[in-house]
Amino acid sequence: MNPFAFRLQEQLHSIDRQALRRKIISVQPLAAGRIEVDGRQYLNLSGNDYLGLAGNVSLLEEFYASIADHKQALGSGASRLITGSRAIYSQLEQSLAQLYEKESALVFNSGWQLNSGVLPALLRKGDLVLADKLCHASLIDGLRLSDAKVIRYPHLDYERLEKLLQQHNDQPGLIFIVTESIFSMDGDCADLRLLTALRNKYGAVLYVDEAHAVGVRGAHGLGLAEEQAVLDQIDLLIGTFGKAYAGQGAFVVGSQMLCDFLINTARSFIFTTALPPINIAWLNFILPKIVAMREERLRLAKMAEQLRNKLCIFNIATGGASQIVPVLLGESALALAAVERLRDQGWWVHAIRPPTVPPNTARLRLSLSAAMQEEQLDGLAEQLAAVVQE
């Protein structure tokens, strides 16, 4: 065996010994929050299709009928700055800007491409970034690509954040506060009212990633910033289309100057082929429908709260305040055992293990969808309790 193959083999053996080996599994989305895997159906508690749009057959049929006379290419052929952009891109960006009452919006190919491109474009040597400790990996990677100094404050510890702002307030560069609104592994929420107050008090730039909040929070599904009435005080608000929107891509809303700057500086925007037109057509189709899905948002929130309450009755450690309900198990082996038990009962779950989460905090991440019914979750808490007590 050559040295390169030997290195790979040894690293894979190490991953196996830690019970951290991952693999790709093919699934088939179905209606009512279900999926099919290897011929068996499960309730999907691992996806991010929060409004159940990906498996909504009637909605998909309506969409394809709407574009029947307007054939959309399956590839854009170039970056948006060459020949890859279309009028439907402008339509989507104008709709987003209008909804968020911002001057402009800019669409990227994914949330990862956005965060890993926008942050290095904005940040300079001498700037300081204060980022929540549990920010998503895409935010962390974007910060690593920048020349700014980065300090990660303890999760949701705003007292510590303010002390850092006070300590560094006289530094020569700009100070950026970077956070998610709903945190993807814990399901808990940032206090955006307090963060905007700190932004205003110390003259910081506020960058909020609403990936897991757009579509499901706020009266119109614009996210936690809408719910907490601070849309006008966030400098860069980020959203994704790959979760509640059941599409692909991401967006940033802000000033016209900001978007003009990013078009000229964000490498992940400049040097990538644009999204397929059919994808943008779907987003234009679904955006106004999501704005009107207030009943679905309420039902989703109610279902998540009921599940949390049941878990607490069985003394199962949980947390959060969103459609993401964590089950905190600690050991990776215990999380894997829980996965096996629940899949046998028809629930599709995954063990979330280090390095995705900190050491000794392995968990199940139960991700709910408005397409589900409450009775589909009957018995879930009891099965989890049985695993924990074994």
C-alpha positions in Angstrom: 0.0 0.0 0.0 1.4 3.4 -1.0 1.9 6.1 1.7 -1.2 8.1 0.6 -3.5 5.1 0.7 -2.0 4.1 4.1 -2.7 7.5 5.5 -6.3 7.4 4.4 -6.8 4.0 5.8 -5.4 4.9 9.2 -7.6 8.0 9.4 -10.7 6.0 8.5 -9.8 3.5 11.2 -9.5 6.3 13.7 -12.9 7.6 12.6 -14.4 4.1 13.0 -12.9 3.7 16.5 -14.6 6.9 17.6 -18.0 5.8 16.1 -17.9 8.8 13.8 -18.0 7.1 10.4 -20.5 8.7 8.0 -21.9 7.5 4.7 -24.3 8.8 2.0 -27.7 7.2 1.9 -30.2 7.6 -1.0 -33.7 8.6 0.0 -37.0 9.3 -1.8 -39.2 12.1 -0.5 -42.9 11.3 0.0 -45.9 13.3 1.2 -46.8 14.0 4.8 -43.2 14.4 6.0 -42.2 10.9 5.0 -39.3 9.4 3.0 -38.5 6.0 1.6 -35.1 4.4 2.2 -34.3 1.0 0.7 -38.0 0.2 0.1 -39.1 1.1 3.6 -41.0 4.2 4.6 -40.1 6.5 7.6 -41.3 9.7 9.2 -38.4 12.0 8.3 -37.1 13.7 11.5 -33.7 14.6 10.0 -34.5 17.0 7.2 -34.9 20.7 6.9 -38.1 20.8 4.8 -39.8 22.7 7.5 -43.0 23.6 5.6 -43.3 20.2 3.9 -43.0 21.8 0.4 -40.6 19.3 -1.1 -43.1 16.4 -0.8 -46.2 18.5 -1.7 -47.3 16.8 -4.9 -50.2 19.2 -5.7 -47.9 22.2 -5.3 -45.2 20.7 -7.5 -47.8 19.9 -10.2 -49.0 23.5 -10.0 -45.5 24.8 -10.4 -44.7 22.6 -13.4 -48.0 23.6 -15.0 -47.1 27.2 -14.5 -43.9 26.9 -16.5 -45.2 24.5 -19.2 -45.2 27.2 -21.9 -41.9 28.7 -20.7 -39.2 26.1 -21.0 -36.5 26.6 -18.4 -32.9 25.4 -19.0 -31.4 22.8 -16.7 -28.2 24.8 -16.6 -27.3 28.5 -16.7 -24.1 28.1 -18.7 -22.0 30.8 -17.0 -21.6 33.0 -14.0 -24.1 35.8 -13.4 -21.5 38.4 -14.4 -21.1 36.7 -17.9 -24.2 35.2 -19.4 -25.7 33.2 -16.5 -28.2 35.7 -15.2 -31.8 36.0 -16.3 -34.7 38.4 -15.8 -36.2 35.9 -13.3 -33.1 36.5 -11.1 -33.9 40.2 -10.9 -37.5 39.4 -10.2 -36.5 37.2 -7.2 -34.1 39.8 -5.8 -36.6 42.6 -6.2 -39.3 40.6 -4.4 -36.9 39.8 -1.5 -35.8 43.4 -1.2 -39.4 44.6 -1.1 -40.5 42.0 1.4 -37.6 42.8 3.8 -38.0 46.6 3.1 -34.3 46.8 2.2 -32.8 48.6 -0.8 -31.4 45.5 -2.4 -31.0 41.7 -2.3 -28.4 39.4 -3.9 -28.8 35.6 -4.5 -25.9 33.2 -4.1 -25.7 29.5 -5.0 -25.9 28.2 -1.4 -25.6 29.3 2.2 -22.1 27.9 2.4 -21.0 29.9 -0.7 -22.6 33.0 0.6 -21.0 32.9 4.1 -17.6 31.7 2.8 -17.6 34.5 0.2 -19.3 37.5 1.8 -17.3 37.5 5.1 -13.8 37.5 3.5 -15.0 40.2 1.1 -16.2 42.5 3.9 -13.5 42.0 6.5 -10.1 43.7 6.5 -7.0 43.4 8.6 -7.6 45.5 11.7 -11.3 44.5 11.9 -12.6 42.5 14.8 -15.3 39.8 14.6 -17.3 38.7 17.7 -19.0 35.5 16.7 -21.2 33.2 18.7 -19.3 30.1 19.7 -21.9 27.8 18.1 -22.1 29.6 14.7 -22.4 27.3 11.7 -19.3 25.8 10.0 -19.9 28.0 6.9 -19.6 31.1 9.0 -16.5 29.9 10.8 -14.9 29.0 7.4 -15.7 32.4 6.0 -14.1 34.0 9.0 -11.0 31.8 8.7 -10.6 33.1 5.1 -10.6 36.7 6.2 -7.8 38.8 7.6 -9.8 40.0 10.6 -9.2 39.1 14.2 -12.0 36.7 15.4 -13.1 36.1 19.0 -15.9 33.6 19.6 -18.0 34.5 22.6 -19.8 31.8 24.7 -23.0 30.7 23.2 -25.8 33.3 23.7 -23.7 35.0 26.5 -24.5 38.6 25.7 -23.0 39.9 29.0 -19.7 38.5 27.8 -20.3 39.9 24.3 -20.8 43.4 25.7 -17.6 43.2 27.8 -15.7 42.3 24.6 -17.3 45.3 22.9 -16.3 47.6 25.7 -12.8 46.1 25.8 -12.2 46.6 22.0 -14.3 49.6 21.3 -11.3 51.9 20.6 -9.7 49.6 18.1 -8.9 51.1 14.7 -11.0 48.8 12.5 -14.7 47.9 12.4 -16.3 45.5 14.8 -18.7 42.9 13.4 -21.1 40.8 15.5 -21.9 37.5 13.7 -24.6 35.1 14.8 -27.3 32.7 13.7 -30.8 33.5 14.6 -32.0 29.8 15.2 -29.0 27.6 15.9 -29.0 24.5 13.8 -27.9 21.9 16.3 -29.5 23.2 19.5 -32.7 24.8 18.1 -32.4 27.8 20.4 -32.8 31.4 19.4 -30.7 34.5 19.5 -32.0 37.6 21.2 -31.9 39.9 18.2 -33.4 42.8 20.1 -30.5 42.8 22.5 -28.0 42.3 19.7 -29.3 45.2 17.8 -29.2 47.3 20.9 -25.5 46.4 21.3 -24.9 47.1 17.6 -26.4 50.6 18.0 -24.6 51.3 21.3 -21.1 50.4 20.1 -21.4 51.2 16.4 -20.9 47.6 15.3 -21.9 45.8 12.1 -24.6 43.1 12.7 -24.5 40.0 10.5 -27.4 37.5 11.1 -27.7 34.1 9.4 -31.4 33.3 9.4 -31.0 29.9 7.5 -33.3 28.0 9.9 -35.7 30.8 10.5 -36.8 32.0 7.1 -40.1 30.6 6.1 -41.0 29.4 9.7 -40.7 32.5 11.9 -42.4 35.9 11.7 -45.9 36.8 10.5 -44.7 36.6 6.8 -42.1 34.0 7.3 -39.2 36.5 7.0 -37.4 35.0 10.1 -36.7 35.8 13.7 -35.8 39.4 12.8 -39.3 40.0 11.6 -40.8 38.2 14.7 -38.6 40.4 17.0 -39.3 43.6 15.0 -35.7 44.4 14.2 -35.5 44.0 10.4 -34.4 47.6 10.0 -31.5 47.3 12.4 -29.6 44.4 10.8 -26.9 45.3 8.4 -26.6 41.9 6.7 -29.5 39.5 6.9 -28.8 36.1 5.4 -31.4 33.5 4.4 -31.3 30.2 2.5 -33.6 28.6 0.0 -32.6 25.0 0.7 -34.7 24.5 3.8 -38.2 25.9 4.3 -38.2 27.0 0.6 -37.5 23.5 -0.7 -35.2 25.0 -3.3 -31.5 25.8 -3.7 -29.5 28.9 -3.0 -29.2 31.7 -0.5 -29.6 35.4 -0.3 -28.4 38.5 1.5 -30.6 41.6 1.9 -29.2 45.0 2.8 -28.2 48.3 1.2 -27.7 48.9 -2.5 -24.1 49.8 -1.8 -23.6 46.5 0.0 -24.9 44.4 -2.8 -22.9 46.4 -5.4 -19.8 45.9 -3.3 -20.4 42.1 -3.1 -21.0 41.7 -6.8 -17.5 43.1 -7.3 -15.7 41.4 -4.4 -17.3 38.2 -3.2 -15.3 35.5 -5.0 -17.9 32.8 -4.4 -20.4 35.0 -6.4 -18.0 36.1 -9.1 -16.3 32.8 -10.0 -19.2 30.3 -10.0 -21.8 29.2 -12.6 -25.2 30.6 -11.8 -28.1 28.5 -10.5 -30.3 26.8 -13.2 -33.2 29.0 -14.3 -35.7 26.4 -13.3 -34.5 26.7 -9.8 -35.0 30.4 -9.8 -38.5 30.0 -11.4 -39.4 27.7 -8.4 -38.3 30.3 -5.9 -40.3 33.0 -7.6 -43.3 30.7 -7.6 -43.1 29.6 -3.9 -42.0 33.0 -2.3 -45.5 34.6 -2.2 -47.1 31.3 -1.1 -44.6 31.0 1.9 -45.5 34.6 2.9 -49.1 33.4 3.3 -48.4 30.2 5.2 -49.2 31.5 8.7 -51.3 28.5 9.7 -48.4 26.1 8.8 -46.0 28.2 10.9 -48.3 28.1 13.9 -48.9 24.4 13.6 -45.2 23.7 13.4 -44.4 25.7 16.5 -47.2 24.0 18.4 -46.0 20.5 17.4 -42.4 21.3 18.4 -43.5 22.6 21.8 -45.7 19.5 22.5 -42.8 17.2 21.7 -40.4 19.1 24.0 -43.0 18.9 26.8 -43.3 15.1 26.3 -39.5 14.6 26.3 -39.4 16.5 29.6 -42.1 14.3 31.1 -39.8 11.3 30.5 -36.7 13.2 31.9 -35.0 13.3 28.5 -32.6 16.2 28.1 -33.8 18.6 25.4 -33.9 22.3 24.7 -34.4 25.0 22.2 -37.4 27.1 21.1 -37.9 26.2 17.5 -38.9 23.5 15.1 -35.5 21.9 15.8 -35.8 19.7 18.9 -32.5 18.3 20.2 -32.2 15.1 22.3 -29.0 15.4 24.3 -27.4 12.0 24.9 -23.7 12.8 25.4 -22.0 9.6 24.1 -21.8 8.8 20.4 -22.5 5.1 21.1 -25.7 6.0 22.9 -26.8 8.2 20.1 -26.2 5.5 17.6 -28.2 3.0 19.7 -31.1 5.4 19.8 -30.9 5.8 16.0 -31.2 2.0 15.5 -34.1 1.7 17.9 -36.1 4.6 16.4 -35.5 3.5 12.8 -36.9 0.1 13.7 -40.1 1.9 14.8 -40.3 3.9 11.6 -38.7 7.2 12.5 -35.8 8.4 10.3 -33.3 10.0 12.7 -29.6 10.7 12.6 -26.9 10.8 15.4 -25.2 14.2 15.5 -21.7 13.6 16.7 -18.4 15.4 17.1 -16.9 17.3 15.3 -20.4 18.7 14.2 -21.1 19.3 17.9 -18.6 19.6 20.8 -17.1 16.5 22.4 -19.4 14.5 24.8 -22.6 16.3 23.4 -23.7 13.7 20.9 -27.4 14.0 20.2 -30.4 13.4 18.0 -31.6 16.4 16.1 -35.4 16.0 15.7 -36.4 18.3 12.9 -40.1 18.8 12.5 -42.2 19.7 9.4 -45.6 21.4 9.0 -46.5 18.4 6.7 -46.5 16.1 9.8 -49.4 15.3 12.0 -49.1 15.2 15.8 -50.1 11.6 16.0 -47.2 10.6 13.9 -45.0 11.5 16.8 -46.9 9.3 19.3 -44.6 6.9 21.1 -41.4 8.8 20.2 -40.6 10.0 23.7 -41.3 6.6 25.2 -38.9 4.9 22.8 -36.2 7.4 23.6 -36.7 6.9 27.3 -36.3 3.2 26.8 -33.0 3.7 25.1 -31.7 6.1 27.7 -32.7 3.7 30.6 -31.1 0.6 29.1 
